[in-house]
């Protein structure tokens, strides 16, 4: 904005603000947007960023949108801007549709707005987003009030906006002529500015559907807007409404007939830029600075080749250019700097980590589940991105998908795809095959579906958080792709029973379904259930009709039933919780699981650990029940042979658990204890997310060995601490002793210290003055206090039972 009377306000938080001007200057209302003056690039810069020549403003916007006074930096959309300009001369409503990341907001704010002002001058502008307030009516009112009541201060402006919002809502609900309609508001604005036309910009209009779940509220708001539009037979209004909206929300808009009628053949579609336009985006902003800013030879071509023609490429490009600018050498942008920031793809991965850390713990859990499903694990090749549909992920995850795809995150890209389907009514068909963008469905054999994918495969290759998730889930995801292939075949053969799951594959499906039900699509769950039913029918059929010999039939029935019971009992033990009820009849199943664990220990350590842990839990609970039979209604008896067998199973389970942990986990702990600066420290005491309690190092490894599934897994309830003696008793004594030994060897820290070393310290289970590497408030603390602080009495009892001896042992622990 060049007018000397302009009043600027810098907006740094998601609050609303109006930027008003006097005379013929424009009126801007910004919501949820960052505003930057033309003279100083004062946006915050990360400490690790290199900025030179601070007198030069950055001509790139990074992940910020282009605002009206950024027009001198905005390039590549001249043709589309001219089209929008012409539309404003004849139309009162212009919906601008495009995919996520295509630059809809920027082309209107930094393209259309300045062009109207420069070429015609008699325009005033105001702007809102549906989510800029808790009520879309208030968001609209807040944008309009300054246009006809410009003399108000901010407090009075808010009061008037509230009154206007309530009036508009009442009008939309009752139709009362006494209530103020939007058309009457427009009339007030026209009387205030008789020589001007008004441009009302409804930006990010899809937020009407993402932020407001009440369909009645959405309909009333749409009615309010639509009622103010002139009919096709009327002359063009002096007020023009431009609405930007993601194309994948078009179905939402079309679901309401009055809005669908207005949208019919009225939308203006914003497509991707061609190579020449992208080159303008890269090169021309630097020319506006009046300085001889240059790109090193070949760098522009290199950037263009990296960008390619992908959905959401513009914010990726702008972000990379901003980082490139910050690392420029003098007045030249170099290949060296471009390589350092990781190029277009590398810059995004850095951004991804930042945005993930800003999510709530619940959102982070859902985000992990979403991203795991958006990666196709490679088999001798690199992992690649994978499409998932809204049906695949479910409504709860899709709500987060929309957040991850919005302008502030852009970690994923959503779109509409034509999907091959055998059931167009309920869309059972998995959308993994024959996907195409913006292709209308053929009659009867295709449907359109909302789909999502990661914004760029660079996330998969370079984002360390996602790499860790995929590493943990690789075995499952490879197996799940096999499951999906079987499901596809079953559907292609018109649900032929011969294509259902059988044998070990079905057993694996049942196991994963219990462990990770949230990672299965509804069609996959249904397929597994049908396979289970078919297996049960097959067992019965085999039992009844395998032979005409009655004795043989009875024998087969007995065997089948015994196997079925054994499988059921094993499943019960594997799903046993810390407060579960156990029965002596399941001892045989526990013995069988032990055998499974011994076999799995050679090639599937995680499953073996789980089996050893669950058998140990079963034997612990059964032994407690035997030793505590005060309740006469809950008495059980075991023969001496059965008691001996139970004791043997218990010993084998604990020994097997310790043996595996000793081989698979303790070497890492020993290496960290011997290394410099590898102890780590406690970060949080309250979070239940284990990986966030400690920084990487020996302390975190010790905690995870005892609590995580890839270890003892003593944290049965997932709270992050030991909340019962049952959990504590899962920890093998030899493991506690070995950990004590390793820590004492390298640090002189252990589970507790001898109180006689310091007669003034009675809390020797908490504090140890000899432990220098674990400190709180400049005092040495015990390993117990760090690892088991939540409910330390259970750990204390276990340590006492195991008779852990430090260098000077005191029996009165």
N, C-alpha and C positions, 0 to 999 in steps of 0.2 A: 504494500500500500504506500503510495507516494505522497498523499495529501499531508501537509504539515500539521493539520488539525487532528490527525489520527490519534486515538488513544489506545495504547497497546497494553495488554495484560498478559504476563507470562504464566502459562498454566502448567503445573508440574504434577498434579494429581487428578484422579478421575472425578473431579467435581465440575460443575457447570460454570461458565463465565460468559459474559457478553463483551464483545469488543465493538464499541459503538463509535461512530464518527459523525461529525457535523456537516452541514451543508449538503453537497452532492456526494459526499463520500459514502462508501458502502457500509452496511451493518453486518457484522459477522457474529454468529453464535457458535462457539466451539464446545463440544462435549466429548470427554474421554480422549481428547487429542492433545498432543504436545505442540506448543506454539513457540516459534523461534523468531527473534527479531532479525532484520536484514543485516544489521551491522555486526553483530557478535554471535558466533557459534558457541553458546553458553550451555549446551547440553552437557550433562555429567559424562566424564570420560573415565573408563576403568583405569586403575592404577598401573596395570601392566601394558597399557596402550602407549605407543610412541607417537607424540604429536610434535611436529616441527613447524616453523613459520607460523606462529600463532596469530599473526596479523591477518592471515587468510582464512575466510570462512569456508567450511566444508560445503561444496556444492551438491553433495549427495545426501539423501534422506535416510539411508539405512533402513531400519524397520519403522521409521516414522512415516506418517502419511504426508503427502504434499498438501500444503494449505494454500489459500488464494495468493498470499504474497510470496510463495515459492515459485510463482509462474515463470520467473526468469531461469529457473533450474529445470523446468519441466519440459521434456522433449519426447518425440516419438509418436505423438498422438494427434498431429495436426489434422489429418483427414477426419478422424473421428470427432475431434472438437468442432470442426466446421459443420459436420453433420448435426451435432447437438445444437449448435448455434442456429442453424436453419430451422430445426424442429421448434425452438422456442418462439419463432416468429409466427407460427400457425397453430400450435397445440398448447393446451393448458395442463396436460399430464404426460410426463415422459418417464416411463420406467426403463432404467438402464440395468440390463442383466449381464452377468458374466461369471466365470468360475472364480473360486477363491484364489486371491492373489493376482488377479488380472489388472488391478489398478482402477476399479470403478470409482472409488471415492476420490482418488487423486485427479482423474480425468475431469470430474465435475468441479471439484474445488479449485484445482490449480489450472484447469484448462478452460472450462466453460465460463466460470465466474469472471476471471480477468478479461476474457475476450468480450463478454457482454459489456463490461464496464468501460473497456478501452474503445470499443467500436460504436457504442450507442450512448453510454454515460448515464442514461436515465433509468438505471436499475438499482434496486436495493435488494440485499440478500440476507437471508437468515437460514439457519441450519439446525437440525436436531437428529438425534438417534433415539429409537424407541426405548433403549435401555438406559438413557441418560438420567432417568428418574425411576422411582418405583411404580410409576403409572405413565403409560404412553400419552394420556391426555395432558398430564402435567408437562411432559417433555415437549409436546407441541406448543402448549400455552407459553412456556418459558421462552420459546423461540420467537413467538409472535408479539408478546407484550411490548418489548423495546421498540417495535416498529410504530406503534401508535401512542405510546406513553413514554417517550424517550427522556422526559424530565425527571423520572423517578430515580431514587437511589436504589442500591441493590436490595435492601430490606423491603422497601415498598414494592419493588419489582417482583420479588418472590411472593408477596402477599397477593398482588394482582394476578400473578400466574396461577396461584392456588384457586382464586375465585373463578378465573376463566376456565380452568380445568374442570372444576365442579359444575359449572354452567354447561360446558360442552358435554359432559357425561350425562347430566340431567336431560339435556336436549336429545341425546342419542337414545335415552331410555324411554322418555315419555312423549317426545315430540311436541312438548308444550311450546306454543308460540312466544310465550313470555321469556323463555330461556334464550340465552345468546347462542346463536348458531355460528358455525365457522364462516358461513357466507357473510353474516353480519360483521364478523371480525374483519374479514377482508374489506368490507365497505368502509369500516373505520380507518383501516390502513390507507385506503385509496383517498379518503378525504384528507388524511394527514399529509399524503404525498401525491397530490393530484397529477403531477407531471412525471411520475415514475411508474415503472413496472416492477413487480415484486417476484423474486425467485425464492421459493420455499424448497429447501433441499432436505429430503427425508433419507438420511444415510443409513447404511446397514439395516435395511428395512426387514431383513430376515429375523432380526431380533424380536420383532413382534411375535414370532412363533417360537423362538428359543427361550425367551425370557418370561413369557406369559403363558401359563398353562390353561387359563380359563378361556375356552373358545367363545363364550358369550362376550367377554371383554374385548377380544380381538374383533369380533363381528361389529360391535358397537363403535370401536375406533375406526374401522374401515368405513362404516356407514357415515361417520362424521366427516371423513376426508372426501368420500365419493359424493356426498350430497352437495359439497361446495363446488364441484366441477360443473362447468357449463355443458349443456347437452350438445350433441353434434350439430343441431340446427342453429345454435346460438353463435354469436360472434366470439372470437377468441377472447379469453379473459385477460385482464391486465395482471393477473397473478398466475404464475406457472409453478406447478409442483413437479419436481424431479425426484424420483425415488431410486436409489441404488439397492440392488438385491442380488445375492448369490443365486445363480441359475438353478442350483440343486434344491432351492426352496420354491420353485415355480409350482410344483404340485400342491404345496400348502396354500399358495395364493389362489390357485385355480379351484380349490375345494369349496370356496365360497362364491356362489354364482354371480352376485353383483360385481365382485372384484374381477372374476374371470371375464365377464362381459367387457369391462373396461380394458383389460389386458389384451383382448383379442386383437391380434395384428398391430398392437400398439407399442410393444417393447422394442428397445434398441439394444442389440446384442453387441457386447464388447469382446472381440476375439483376440487371439495372441498377436504380438508384434512380429513383423517379418525381420529379416536380418538387418536391413538398412535402418529400420526404425530403432532396433536395439543398439545399433552403432551410434545413433544420435543420443540415446540415453547414456551411453558410456562417455562419449567424447565432448558433446556440446556443453554440458554444464560447466566444464573447466574454462571454456572460452568466455563465459560471462563475467569472470573475475577481473578481466582486464590485465591479466598476467600471462606470461608465456609459459603456461603449464603444458607439459608434454608427456606422452606415453612412450616408454621405451619401445624400440622397433619390435613389431610382432606381438606386443602385449594385447592390443585391442582384438586382434584375430584370435589370440589364445583365449581371451575371456568369452568372445562370441562362441567359439567352439565348445567351451565348457557349459555355457548357458543352455544351448540347444532349445528345442521347441517343446518345453514341458509346462504343464499346468503349474501355476504358482511360481514361475521363474522370475518375475519382476522383483518381488521382495528379496529373493535370494541374491539377485544381481545387485540391487541397491545396497544390501547389507555388506556384501563383499567389497563393493566400490568404496563404501565408507571406511572400512577397515584398511583398504589399500591406500586411501587418501591419508589416513593417520600415520602411515608408515612411509610416506613419500620421502624421497631424498632431494632436498632443495625444492625445485619446481618440477621434478620428474617423478612419474609413477613407474615403478620398476618391476621387472620379472622377479627379482629377489624378494621384494615385499609381497608380491602376489603369492609366491610360494610359501612365505612365512605364515600368512594368514590361512593357508590351506585352500586358496582359491574359492570359487563360489561354493563348492560343496563343503569344504572344511570350515568356513565361517558359520555355516548353518549348524554344524554339530556342536560348536561352542555355544551357540545360542540355545540349542536344545537342552543342554544340561542346566542352563540358568532357568529356563521356563519350567522344567520338570521339578526343580527344587522349590519353585514357588507354589506348587500344587499342595492341597491339603493331604494329610496321610491317606485318607480314603480315596481321594482322586489319584494319588500315586499308585495305590494298589490296583485300581481299575486301569490306569495308564499302562502299567506293566502287562496286564492281561491283554489289553488291546494291541500293544506293539508286538507281543509274542505272536499274535495271530496275523500280523501284517508282514511277517518275514517267512520266506520260503527257504528252509534249510537246504544248503547245497550238498550234493553227493559227488564229491570229486571236483566241485566247482564252488565259486563264491556264493554266499547266501544272497538272495535277491528279494525284492519287495513283492508282496502278495496282496491282491485285492480281497477285501472282506465287505460283505453287505450289511446293511442295517439289521436284516433278519439274522445273520450270523452272530452279531455282537449283542443284540438285544437293546431295548430302549434305554436302560440305565447307562450302558457304555456309550450308546450313540449320543446321548446328551453330552458326555465328555468329549466325544469325537468332534462335535460341533465347536466346543471350546478350543480344542487343540488345533482346529482348522481356522479359527478366527484370525483377525489381522494382528493380534498381539502375540499369538503363538506360532501358527503356521508350521506345526510339526507334522501335520498330515494334510492331505488334499482330498476333498470330497467332490463327487460329480455324479451325473446320472448316466447309467449305462444300459444298453440293451442286453438282456440276459436270456439265454436259451433256457426254456423251461417246459416241463411236461405237465405242469399244473399251474395255469395262469391265475387261478383263483387264490390259492394260498401260498404260492411261490415256494414249494417244498424243494424244488431243484436247487442244488448248490450252484452258485454263480461263478464257478472257476473256469468255465469253458466258454469260448465264443463271445468274449466280451468286446464291445466296441463303443466308442464314445459318440454320443449324439446321433445314434442310428435308431429311427423309429422301429418298433417291433413289427415283424410280419404278422399277419393275421393268424392267431391261434398258436404260434410257436415261440413267441418272444414277449417278454415284459420288460418294462423299465424298472430299474432298481437303484436305490441310493447305494453308492459304493465308496469306500475309503481306502487310501493307501498312504504309505509314508511319503513325506514331501520329496524326499530324494534318497536314493540308495546310499549316498554318502553317510547318512545317519547310521545305516547298518554297518558300514565299514569302519567308521571313525568315532562313533559315539560310544564311549567306554561303558556307560550304563547299559545301553542296549546290548552291547557285546556280551556283557556278563549275564544278562537275562537269557540270551540265546544259548550261551554255554550251558547254563543250568537246565534249560528246557529242550536242548537239541534232541536228546533221545526221544522225548515225548513227541516233539513236533514231527520228527521223521516218521514215527509210528502213526501219528495222526494223519499224515499225508497218505499213508497206506490205507488207513481206515477210510479216508475220503475217496480214494480210488475204488475201494470195495463198494462203498455206498453209490458211487457213480455207476458202477457196473450193475448193481442191483436195480437201480432206477432205469437204466437203459434196457434191461431185460424184463421190464414191467413187473418188478418185484418178484422175480423168480426165487422160490425158497432155496434153490441150490446156490444162490449167491449170498446167502446170509452168512454171518460169522460163525466159526466153529472152533472147537478145540482150544489150543493154547492162545490163539489170537483172540477168541472171545473171552478167555480168562484174563488176558491182559487188558482188554477193553473194560471189563468189570472193575479191575484194579484201578485203572486210571480214572474211571468214572467216579469212583469213591474218593479218590485223592484230588482230582482237578475238575470237578463237574462244571465249574465256571468257564473252563476253556473249551467246552464242547458246544457245538451248535445244536439247535433243537432237532434238525433232521438227523444229526449223528446220534443223539440220545435215543430218538425213536427207532433208529436202525438197530442199535444195541439191544433195546428192549424187545424188539421183534425177534432178534436172534436168540435171546434168552428163552423166549416162549417156544421158539422152534426147537431149541435144545431140550427143553423140558418135555415137549411132545415126543421128541425122538427117543428120550430115555424111556418114557412110558410105552411107546410103540415097540421099541426093542425088547423091553421087559416082557410085554404081553404076547408078542407075536414071533419072537425069535425062534421058538420051537414049540411043537405040539406036546412035548413031554412036560407033564405037570411039574415033576420034580425039578427038571431043568429050568422051567419057567420060574419056579419059586426060588431056585438058586440064583438065577439071574436077577430077579427082583431084589433078593437079599443083598447081592453084591452092589447093584445099582443104588439101592437105598442107602447102603452103608457108605458108599462113596459120596452120595449126595449129602448125607448127614455129616460126613467128615469134612467135606468142602464147606458146608454151612458153619460147622463149628470153627474151622480155620478162619473163615471170614469174620466170625464173631470176635475171635482173639485179635485179629489184625485191626479191627475197628474198636477195640476196647479202650475206654477212657479211664482216667485216674479214679473216678468214683463208680466204675462199672461193677456189675455183679458177675461173679465167676462161679462155675460149677465144676465138681470133680470129674464129671463125665467127659470134660473137654481135655483131660490130660493127654489122651492119645493124639488129639489134634495139635496140642502144643509140641509133642514129640515130632510130629510130621512137619510142622513149621520149622523146627530146629534143623531137620534134614534139608528142607528147602533153603534155609539160610546158609548152611554149609556149602551147598552147591552154588548159590548165588554169590558167595564171597569171592569166587574166582573171576567173575566177569561182571557182577552188578553189585558193587559195594553198598550203594545207597539202599537197595532193597534188602540186602543181608542185614545191615544195621537196623533197619525198621523191624525185621522179623525177630532178631535177637532181643531188641528192646521190648516188643510186645509180649514175647514169651516170658521175659523177665518180669514184666508188669503182671502178667497172669499168675505166675507162681508166687509173687509177692502178695498179691491180693488173696490168693487161695490159702496161703500159709497164715495170713492174718485172720481169715475167717475161721480156720481150724483152731487157732490159738485164742479166739475171742468168741466163745459160744455161750455168753450169758443169756442171750435171748433163746428161750426154749423152742420158739417157732422157727429158728434158723439154725438148727443143729445139723451137722454133717459128720459122717464117719468115713475114715479111710483105713484100709488094711495096712499092716506094716510094710507089705510089699509096695503098695501104692504110695505110702509116705516116702519110702526110700526112692521110688521112681521119681516122685515130685522133687525131692531134694536134688537128685542127679540132674534132672532137667534144668532146675534153677541154676545149678553150678555151671552147666554147659552153656546156658544162655549168657550168663554174666561173663564167663571166660571167653566165649566167642565174641561178645561185644568189645571186651577189652583188647583182645588180640587184633581185631580189625582196626580199632582206633589207634593202637600202638603202631601198627604198620602203615596206616594211611594218613593219620593226622598229627601224631606226635613229632615226626621228623620236621615238619614245618615249624612247630613250636620251638623245638630245640635250636633250629637254625636262627629263628628270630631272637631268641634269648642270647645267643652267642654274637649276634651282629650288633654293631654300634647303632644307636638311635632307632632300634626296632621294637622297643617296649610298647609304645603307644600310650594313650591316656583316655580317661573317661571324659566323654563329651556331654552326655545327658543322663539323668537319673530317672526320668519319667517316661520316656518314649518306650513303647512296646516293640518298636522296630529294632531288632537286635543289631543290625549293621550300623545304626546311628548312635548306639550307646558309647562306642569307643572308636578312636581313630585306629587305622590299620597298625598291627603290631602284635606282640606276644600276648598282651592283655586281652585284645579282641579275640585272638585265636583261642586262648584258654576259655573265655566265655562261650564261644561258639562250639567248642568241642563238647562242653558239658550241656549246653542248652539246645543246640540246633539238631535238626534231623540228620545232618551229615556228621554225626557224632553220637553222644549218648541220647540226645533228644529228650532230656529230662523235663523240659518245659512243655508239659502235655497240654496245658490250657492256652498256650500261645500268649501268655501275659508278659513274657520277658523275664520272669523271676520264678523261683521255686515257691509255690503257694500251698504245698502240702508235704507231709512226710513221705507220702507215696511217691511223689516226684523225686525227692531227695534219695530215696532208697534204690532208685534206678541206677545211680552212679556207682560203678564197681569200685570197691576199696582199692584194688591195685592201681586203678587209674588215678585216684586222688593221691595215692602214695607216689606214683611216678611223676605227676605234675609237681608235687612238693619237692621231689628230688631235683628235677630239672631247674626249677626256680631257685632253689637254695644253692645249686652249683654255680649259677651265673650271677645272682643278684642278692643273695642272703635274704630274700623275701619268701614267705610261705603262708600257709593257711592261718597261723597264729604265732605268737611269740611267748616265751616263758616269762610269766609275770615276775619271777624272782630276779630277772635281769634288771628290772626297774620297779622298785617297791611302790613307787607312787603311781604306777599305771595298773589299774585293775581291769580296764577294758581291753585285755590282751587279745581278744578275738577280733577287735577293731583296729588297734594301733600297734605298730611295731617300730620302735625307734631305730632298729637296725636296718630297716628297709628304706633305702635312700631313693630308689627309682619310682616308688609309688607314694606320693605325698598328697595331703590335703591340708590347707592352711599351714604349710611349712612343717607338717608333722608326717612322719612315716606311718603308713597304714598297711594293714595286712592284705594279702591276696583275697581273703574271704570277704572283706569289706567291699572291695571293688566288684567281685564277681557275683556275690550273693546278697548284695545289700538290701534288696527288696524285702525279703523275709528271712533274716539271717539265722533264726533259731533252728530252722530245718536243716540248713547246711551245717550248723554247729553240732547238732545231734549226729549227723552222718559222719562228720570228721571224728567225733569222739568214738563212735562205734567202730570206725576203721582204725583207731589207735594210730593216727598219723604222728610221727615223732620228728620234731625239728631238731636242731643241733643240741638244744637243752630242753628235754621233754619234761613236762609237768603233768602228772597223772590226774590232777584235779581240774582238768579242762571242763 
